[in-house]
Amino acid sequence: MALLKLGQKEKADEQFNALLEIANKKDNAEFSWSFDSGLTGDSKQAKKEYLKGLAYIGMGRKDEAKSEFLKALELDPSHLWAQANLNSRN
């Protein structure tokens, strides 16, 4: 989001697309997932949906972001950040 504020839309879009790639990977071999070893399958999938939502917000795709946050909450109703982002978009 900082890159967008600095007027560097192309660089920002690269980062949002990279975030989507990470969230869409089938395996959880990414470095950031190594800290989530205690998460259940649904919680891990909820995190992926949440990350997709963040990427879509950055891309200006608000309806898709809302959909991803709702999916995250269906999988993990206690996902506070998905709820917070959903509430801030309404």
BELUR-V429855 format. One line per field, one symbol per residue. phi: phi as a letter, one per 30 degrees, with the letter a starting at -180 (. if undefined). psi: psi as a letter, one per 40 degrees, with the letter a starting at -180 (. if undefined). A space follows every 50 residues. Layout:
phi=???
psi=???
This chain:
phi=.dddddicedddddddddddddddddccddeddddcddddeddddddddd ddedddeddicddddedddddddddbecddddddddddcc
psi=dddddeegdddddddddddddddeidifeiddddefdeiidddddddddd ddddddddeegddddddddddddddgeegddddddddee.
